[in-house]
Amino acid sequence: MSDCLFCRIARGEIPSKKIYEDELVYAFHDIHPVAPVHFLIIPKVHVPSLYEAESAHEPVFGRMLALAGRLAREQGAGDGFRAIVNTGRVGRQEVYHVHLHVIGGPHVLPGMP
């Protein structure tokens, strides 16, 4: 999807503070962090939400989860983190391109609402 914000970031058309990139995924710092460590991991293929996830997406979604721990530690979340995928309106998804929020830091994160 050519006008998708995250597709444009992954293609380098919109600047971001990149953490990691390979042929399947792109990871970058959130522009409005809620914790000392807050970054996103996105698939380079456009998938609007988890509602549209298919078995063909398993390699890229697996890569996202497999990278989360290593990247979290490298960014300073050495004692735990949250991995969140917001889906749909009720799930408070703001950008309709699947993205994994990795949130952590040196302090205990507040409880889930």
SULBEL-V119654 format. One record per residue. N is the residue number from 1. RES is the residue in one small letter. PSI is psi in whole degrees, -180 to 180 (none if undefined). OMEGA is omega in whole degrees, 0 to 359 (none if undefined). Layout:
BEGIN
N;RES;PSI;OMEGA + N;RES;PSI;OMEGA
END
This chain:
BEGIN
1;m;112;191 + 2;s;-29;183 + 3;d;3;179 + 4;c;131;181 + 5;l;-49;184 + 6;f;-32;174 + 7;c;-42;180 + 8;r;-38;176 + 9;i;-47;181 + 10;a;-32;178 + 11;r;-5;179 + 12;g;11;180 + 13;e;-25;177 + 14;i;130;182 + 15;p;147;175 + 16;s;165;177 + 17;k;88;187 + 18;k;140;175 + 19;i;-40;187 + 20;y;150;174 + 21;e;139;170 + 22;d;-166;185 + 23;e;-20;183 + 24;l;-35;189 + 25;v;164;177 + 26;y;134;179 + 27;a;138;183 + 28;f;158;180 + 29;h;140;176 + 30;d;140;181 + 31;i;-15;176 + 32;h;71;185 + 33;p;144;177 + 34;v;0;180 + 35;a;166;180 + 36;p;-34;174 + 37;v;118;177 + 38;h;107;178 + 39;f;167;180 + 40;l;145;170 + 41;i;125;183 + 42;i;150;172 + 43;p;147;176 + 44;k;-25;175 + 45;v;141;181 + 46;h;117;172 + 47;v;114;186 + 48;p;-44;179 + 49;s;175;178 + 50;l;-19;175 + 51;y;-30;181 + 52;e;4;180 + 53;a;138;180 + 54;e;169;181 + 55;s;-28;177 + 56;a;-20;180 + 57;h;-4;183 + 58;e;-43;180 + 59;p;-43;182 + 60;v;-40;179 + 61;f;-35;174 + 62;g;-42;178 + 63;r;-43;180 + 64;m;-48;181 + 65;l;-39;181 + 66;a;-31;180 + 67;l;-24;188 + 68;a;-49;182 + 69;g;-48;180 + 70;r;-47;181 + 71;l;-37;177 + 72;a;-47;178 + 73;r;-45;181 + 74;e;-29;181 + 75;q;-5;175 + 76;g;5;178 + 77;a;75;185 + 78;g;-4;184 + 79;d;26;178 + 80;g;161;180 + 81;f;169;172 + 82;r;143;173 + 83;a;117;188 + 84;i;133;172 + 85;v;107;176 + 86;n;137;183 + 87;t;122;176 + 88;g;179;183 + 89;r;-49;182 + 90;v;-31;176 + 91;g;2;177 + 92;r;35;175 + 93;q;127;182 + 94;e;-37;178 + 95;v;123;184 + 96;y;70;172 + 97;h;120;183 + 98;v;134;176 + 99;h;140;180 + 100;l;116;173 + 101;h;130;173 + 102;v;117;189 + 103;i;127;179 + 104;g;-163;180 + 105;g;-169;185 + 106;p;-11;184 + 107;h;160;177 + 108;v;132;179 + 109;l;147;178 + 110;p;159;179 + 111;g;162;179 + 112;m;143;178 + 113;p;none;none
END
